[in-house]
């Protein structure tokens, strides 16, 4: 007897259709799985035999061959257990292959017959919909996540015995589509809680408006981390497409919340400085996304930048330019998107008080130089805005004046982003930080006085070509916030002022 059951596999961000083909013939009982299956896939033989016994089901006493097609594509993980189990049901005559021709099955089967959750349910559901699948059977813990994809019926499966009963008397009902609550898009942190630091807040507003990377240098306790953690509260709210993109990555990494499976707030990832280069960029035998990709459409915050291992920091250079991470292995490569805002913070020296107006630094000049040299010039050159965070004054902390809320700042940021959306309509560019060299002269039109000032700055401080472009992009964002079509002299002056700390501290 021959039967075929549809399943899905996953390589990186790419889900693909898999057909579990089964042939059962008379002969000595055997159970083999072929089709470029790794060890975890082949081990499903033992899991299913035990699951059938635990569920009170008789395992077919025949010679069984399972082929996972396409046979030249690598299959990994335990996601195919459920489709193989259904193929066995077809051999047993429990279900006709024609009755499930529009269905797909994914999930891990435990020794006790329970169906365990898997990673990547949402990208698989999206792929199933594209392939014309009408019904998708998934572990019950993944049902909410898969139901985010509209246009496909999602059936939650709790156990092998329940699925067996479903084929006999249709006892599993489709899961109703998940809809996030209204406050799921609202941020909990607010800039109204941050006293003082108006100049830094302005720099963060410009960074958020144009999607620019930003560096903050200041002594301990000046509020760098507090300011960075509130940055998502002034970024534009995520669109549904951005939410799906981000959720796909988090689903593959296995870090989604089962109760709220759609990522509706912009990610804020803040890895510890002991993280490895693989943890930052992603990797492994089966490459998983790293912190750079997990921050896609959001913020990657690196606190205590100089404490990170230098080779680890150098991993950032290419993703910041290309906005994607490619991980290569002998069998192929995997690409994860990484469109992020990089926010970094650091002390000016090991003790933290170099240049402090009231506290004395105890570090020697050599120690200060060694500390700052841990951050390379090429990485600094990829940071658009550099701002010094001064110590907070007593008058600011004790003041009764209410600080501006994140809601008010976000409205200005949203208006600036709307100008950029109109400017870049029909292109893959979404914000000023992504302006490419071929159109920078077209979109960054300067007044004559602004051009003269930029020329003087370029010649006096020896800007690199990348530095020149980044000043123009920041100035373009400052002009957008002012609602002006041309970049003026004040906008260039502001952008240049955000490029001076590398000469003050790193020169």
Secondary structure, 3 states (H helix, E strand, C coil): CEEEEEEEEEECCEEEEEEEEEEEECCCCEEEEECCECHHHHCHHHHHHHHHHHCCCCCCCCEEEEEEECCCCCECCCCCHHHHHHHHHHHHCCCCHHHHCCEEECCEECCCCEEECCCCHHHHHHHHHHCCCCEEEEEHHHHHHHCCCCCCEEEEECEHHHHHHHHHHCCCCECCCCCCCHHHHCCCCCHHHCCCCHHHHHHHHHHHHHCCCEEEEECCCCCHHHHHHCHHHHCCCCCHHHHHHHHHHHHHHCCCCCCCCCCCCCCEECCCCCCCHHHHHEECCCCEECHHHHCCCCEEEECCHHHCCHHHHHCHHHHHHHCEEEEEECCEEEEEECCCEEEEEECCCCCCCCCCCCCCCCCCHHHHHHHHCCCCHHHHCCCCEEEEECCCCHHHHHCCCCCCCHHHHHHHHHHHHHHHHHHCCCCCCCCHHHCCCCCHHHHCCECHHHHHHHHHHHHHHCCCHHHHHHHHHHHHHHHHHHCCCCECHHHHHHHHHCCCHHHHHCC
